[in-house]
Amino acid sequence: MRIVVTGGQGQIARSLRERGGAAGVEVLPVARPDIDLARPESIHTALAALAPGVIVNAAAFTAVDLAESESERALAINGAGAGAVALAAANLKAPIIHLSTDYVFDGLLDRPYVENDAANPTTAYGRSKLAGEKAVAAAQPDHAVLRTAWVYSPFGKNFIRTMLSLAAQRAEVSVVADQRGSPTSALDMADGIIAVARQMIERPKASALRGVFHLVGSGEATWAEFADAVFAESRAVGGPSARVIPIPSSAYPTPAQRPANSRLNGDKILAAYGVRLPAWRDSLRTCVRRLLAEGAF
């Protein structure tokens, strides 16, 4: 099986490349300038040249705060751009796996969100990603939209690397304690995406495999609890650690308001695909130790 993944320099694409070899899957990343979701005319040619069996669209405008002032650009990339990738997938007769986000919800529920809860994004980024979900579904019926949240990995910029870097510089770190979500390893996601891709290829007429699903690490935490866990794992192997000072979101204002509840329920993807990602604390331990061993923070 050949997976072509857009957003070739991102956490998901790099994780897919790492996990693909062991799974016997060829993973071909494609990135700018070869493909640019802001230039739909570049998309079909770039994807067709790679003869994909499955397309994973991991490319996105992910600067959540910047999207508030560049909403048209975010919408062009995350909305129309995603739709153009899905249209290319349809023309190439390849299933598409499209990555989305918890930001499509307003975060007001007091339980983890399920797939058919009403989407009500409160940020420009969330609105652009919801537009992308709709564009993908309209362009290619053979799709699986995977919403995720709080992604981390040994690659790129993410919360774990930021916390380790801060702990190397200071004794205390203030972290928001009134937002709760589902920390998710991009390497675990890669395993899940490969499992989804295989079944989409093997069961092309299975309607239960198509639609929207939530793919997140098992368990939940606040950002402050997440930081505490990072420092505990780092401290256990002699790495940098800091004391976490819990603060409310109001003490750390941002242009885009983060959802207070980013928890996503993963029961649907478990029922359809048999996929459940590991406990986030277990995957966190592996990630922290790898980053420390590589000095990559």
C-alpha positions as CSV (number, residue, x, y, z in Angstrom):
1,M,0.0,0.0,0.0
2,R,1.2,3.5,-0.9
3,I,0.2,6.4,1.2
4,V,0.8,9.9,-0.1
5,V,0.7,12.5,2.7
6,T,0.4,16.2,2.3
7,G,2.1,18.5,4.8
8,G,5.3,16.6,4.3
9,Q,7.3,18.4,7.0
10,G,4.7,18.2,9.7
11,Q,4.4,16.0,12.8
12,I,1.9,13.6,11.1
13,A,3.9,13.1,7.9
14,R,7.1,12.5,9.7
15,S,5.4,10.1,12.1
16,L,3.8,8.2,9.2
17,R,7.2,7.9,7.5
18,E,8.7,6.5,10.7
19,R,5.9,4.0,11.3
20,G,5.3,3.1,7.7
21,G,8.4,1.0,7.2
22,A,7.6,-1.3,10.1
23,A,4.1,-1.7,8.9
24,G,5.1,-2.6,5.4
25,V,3.6,0.6,4.0
26,E,5.3,3.0,1.5
27,V,4.8,6.6,2.7
28,L,5.5,9.4,0.3
29,P,5.4,12.9,1.8
30,V,4.7,15.9,-0.4
31,A,5.1,19.5,0.6
32,R,5.5,23.0,-0.7
33,P,6.5,24.1,-3.2
34,D,5.5,20.8,-5.0
35,I,2.0,21.1,-3.6
36,D,0.4,24.1,-2.1
37,L,-3.1,24.1,-0.8
38,A,-3.3,27.9,-1.4
39,R,-2.7,27.1,-5.1
40,P,-5.3,24.5,-6.0
41,E,-3.9,24.2,-9.5
42,S,-0.8,22.6,-8.1
43,I,-2.6,19.8,-6.3
44,H,-3.8,17.3,-8.9
45,T,-0.5,17.2,-10.8
46,A,1.6,16.7,-7.7
47,L,-0.6,13.9,-6.4
48,A,-1.1,12.1,-9.7
49,A,2.7,11.9,-10.2
50,L,3.0,9.8,-7.0
51,A,0.2,7.3,-7.9
52,P,-1.3,7.2,-4.4
53,G,-3.2,4.2,-3.1
54,V,-4.5,6.4,-0.2
55,I,-4.1,10.2,0.3
56,V,-3.7,11.6,3.8
57,N,-4.3,15.3,3.9
58,A,-2.3,16.6,6.9
59,A,-1.4,20.0,5.3
60,A,-3.1,22.9,7.0
61,F,-2.9,26.5,8.1
62,T,-2.3,25.7,11.8
63,A,-1.4,29.1,13.3
64,V,-4.5,29.3,15.4
65,D,-4.0,32.9,16.6
66,L,-2.7,34.2,13.3
67,A,-5.9,32.9,11.6
68,E,-7.9,35.5,13.5
69,S,-6.1,38.3,11.4
70,E,-5.6,36.1,8.3
71,S,-9.0,34.4,8.2
72,E,-9.3,34.5,4.4
73,R,-5.9,32.8,4.0
74,A,-6.8,30.2,6.6
75,L,-10.1,29.5,4.9
76,A,-8.5,29.2,1.5
77,I,-6.0,26.6,2.7
78,N,-8.1,24.7,5.2
79,G,-11.4,25.0,3.4
80,A,-11.0,25.2,-0.4
81,G,-7.5,23.7,-0.4
82,A,-8.7,20.6,1.5
83,G,-11.6,20.3,-1.0
84,A,-9.2,20.5,-3.9
85,V,-7.1,17.6,-2.4
86,A,-10.3,15.6,-2.0
87,L,-11.3,16.3,-5.6
88,A,-7.9,15.1,-6.8
89,A,-8.4,12.0,-4.7
90,A,-11.7,11.3,-6.3
91,N,-10.3,11.8,-9.8
92,L,-7.4,9.4,-8.9
93,K,-9.9,6.9,-7.4
94,A,-8.0,7.0,-4.1
95,P,-9.6,7.2,-0.7
96,I,-8.8,10.3,1.3
97,I,-8.1,10.5,5.1
98,H,-8.4,14.2,6.1
99,L,-7.2,15.4,9.5
100,S,-9.4,17.9,11.4
101,T,-9.5,19.3,14.9
102,D,-11.4,19.7,18.2
103,Y,-11.7,23.4,17.3
104,V,-14.8,22.7,15.3
105,F,-16.6,22.5,18.7
106,D,-17.2,25.5,21.1
107,G,-15.9,23.5,24.1
108,L,-19.0,24.2,26.2
109,L,-20.1,20.6,26.8
110,D,-19.3,18.9,30.1
111,R,-18.4,15.6,28.5
112,P,-16.2,14.4,25.7
113,Y,-17.6,15.3,22.3
114,V,-18.9,12.6,20.0
115,E,-18.9,12.9,16.2
116,N,-22.5,14.0,15.7
117,D,-22.5,16.7,18.4
118,A,-23.2,20.0,16.8
119,A,-20.2,21.8,15.4
120,N,-20.0,25.4,16.5
121,P,-16.5,26.8,16.0
122,T,-15.7,30.0,17.8
123,T,-12.4,30.8,16.1
124,A,-11.4,31.6,12.5
125,Y,-9.2,28.5,12.5
126,G,-12.1,26.3,13.7
127,R,-14.4,27.7,11.0
128,S,-11.8,27.1,8.3
129,K,-11.3,23.5,9.5
130,L,-15.1,22.8,9.6
131,A,-15.3,24.2,6.0
132,G,-12.6,21.7,5.1
133,E,-14.5,18.8,6.5
134,K,-17.5,19.8,4.5
135,A,-15.5,20.4,1.3
136,V,-13.8,17.0,1.6
137,A,-17.1,15.2,2.1
138,A,-18.7,16.9,-0.9
139,A,-15.7,16.2,-3.2
140,Q,-14.9,12.6,-2.3
141,P,-17.5,10.3,-0.8
142,D,-14.7,7.7,-0.1
143,H,-13.4,9.7,2.8
144,A,-12.6,9.4,6.5
145,V,-12.3,12.7,8.5
146,L,-10.2,12.2,11.6
147,R,-10.5,14.9,14.2
148,T,-7.7,15.0,16.8
149,A,-6.4,17.3,19.5
150,W,-3.3,18.3,21.5
151,V,-0.8,16.6,19.2
152,Y,2.8,16.0,20.2
153,S,5.7,14.0,18.9
154,P,9.5,14.0,18.8
155,F,9.2,16.2,15.7
156,G,8.5,19.9,15.1
157,K,7.1,22.5,17.5
158,N,4.7,21.1,20.1
159,F,3.8,21.4,23.8
160,I,6.3,18.8,25.1
161,R,9.3,20.4,23.4
162,T,8.2,23.8,24.6
163,M,7.9,22.7,28.2
164,L,11.3,21.0,28.2
165,S,12.9,24.1,26.7
166,L,11.2,26.3,29.3
167,A,12.3,24.0,32.2
168,A,15.9,24.2,31.0
169,Q,15.7,28.0,31.5
170,R,13.5,28.6,34.6
171,A,12.4,27.0,37.9
172,E,8.7,27.8,37.5
173,V,6.3,27.7,34.5
174,S,2.8,29.1,34.5
175,V,0.4,26.8,32.6
176,V,-3.4,27.1,31.9
177,A,-5.4,24.8,34.2
178,D,-9.0,25.3,33.1
179,Q,-8.8,23.8,29.6
180,R,-9.2,20.0,29.4
181,G,-8.4,17.8,26.4
182,S,-7.0,14.6,25.0
183,P,-3.2,14.7,24.6
184,T,-2.3,12.7,21.4
185,S,0.9,11.2,20.1
186,A,1.5,11.8,16.4
187,L,3.3,8.4,16.3
188,D,0.3,6.7,17.8
189,M,-1.9,8.6,15.3
190,A,0.3,7.3,12.4
191,D,-0.4,3.7,13.5
192,G,-4.1,4.5,13.6
193,I,-4.0,6.2,10.2
194,I,-2.3,3.2,8.7
195,A,-4.9,0.9,10.1
196,V,-7.7,3.1,8.7
197,A,-6.0,3.3,5.3
198,R,-5.7,-0.5,5.1
199,Q,-9.3,-1.1,5.8
200,M,-10.5,1.6,3.4
201,I,-8.6,-0.2,0.7
202,E,-9.7,-3.7,1.7
203,R,-13.4,-2.8,2.3
204,P,-14.2,-0.2,-0.4
205,K,-18.0,-0.6,0.0
206,A,-18.1,-0.5,3.8
207,S,-20.2,2.6,4.6
208,A,-19.3,2.3,8.3
209,L,-15.7,3.1,7.5
210,R,-16.6,6.4,5.8
211,G,-17.5,9.7,7.5
212,V,-16.2,11.6,10.6
213,F,-14.2,9.9,13.4
214,H,-12.3,11.1,16.5
215,L,-8.7,9.8,16.8
216,V,-7.1,10.9,20.1
217,G,-5.0,9.5,22.9
218,S,-6.8,7.6,25.7
219,G,-7.4,9.6,28.8
220,E,-7.6,13.3,29.5
221,A,-5.8,16.1,31.2
222,T,-5.6,19.9,31.6
223,W,-2.6,21.7,30.1
224,A,-1.2,22.1,33.7
225,E,-1.6,18.3,34.3
226,F,0.0,17.6,30.9
227,A,3.0,19.9,31.9
228,D,3.3,18.2,35.3
229,A,3.5,14.8,33.6
230,V,6.2,16.0,31.1
231,F,8.3,17.3,34.0
232,A,7.8,14.1,36.1
233,E,9.0,12.0,33.2
234,S,12.0,14.3,32.5
235,R,13.0,14.5,36.1
236,A,12.9,10.7,36.4
237,V,15.8,10.4,33.9
238,G,17.7,13.4,35.0
239,G,16.2,15.9,32.5
240,P,15.1,19.5,33.1
241,S,12.1,20.0,35.3
242,A,10.1,23.0,36.6
243,R,7.3,23.7,39.1
244,V,4.0,24.2,37.4
245,I,2.0,27.2,38.5
246,P,-1.7,26.6,37.4
247,I,-3.3,29.7,36.0
248,P,-6.8,30.4,34.5
249,S,-7.1,31.1,30.8
250,S,-8.0,34.7,31.6
251,A,-4.4,35.1,32.8
252,Y,-3.0,34.1,29.4
253,P,-5.1,35.9,26.8
254,T,-4.7,34.9,23.2
255,P,-6.3,36.3,20.0
256,A,-8.1,33.0,19.5
257,Q,-10.1,31.7,22.5
258,R,-9.2,28.1,23.2
259,P,-12.1,25.6,23.9
260,A,-12.4,24.9,27.6
261,N,-13.3,21.3,26.7
262,S,-11.3,19.7,23.9
263,R,-12.0,16.1,24.9
264,L,-13.0,13.9,22.1
265,N,-14.8,10.5,22.4
266,G,-13.1,7.7,20.4
267,D,-15.7,5.0,20.6
268,K,-16.9,5.3,17.0
269,I,-13.5,4.7,15.4
270,L,-13.0,1.7,17.8
271,A,-16.3,0.2,16.7
272,A,-15.7,0.8,13.0
273,Y,-12.0,0.1,12.7
274,G,-11.0,-1.5,16.0
275,V,-8.6,1.4,16.6
276,R,-8.0,2.8,20.0
277,L,-4.8,4.8,20.7
278,P,-2.7,4.1,23.8
279,A,-3.0,6.0,27.1
280,W,-1.4,9.4,26.6
281,R,0.8,9.1,29.7
282,D,2.4,5.9,28.3
283,S,3.2,7.5,24.9
284,L,4.3,10.7,26.7
285,R,7.0,8.8,28.6
286,T,8.4,7.4,25.4
287,C,8.4,10.8,23.7
288,V,10.1,12.7,26.6
289,R,12.8,10.1,26.9
290,R,13.5,10.2,23.2
291,L,13.7,14.0,23.1
292,L,16.1,14.0,26.1
293,A,18.3,11.3,24.5
294,E,18.4,13.2,21.2
295,G,18.9,16.6,22.9
296,A,16.1,17.8,20.7
297,F,14.3,20.5,22.7
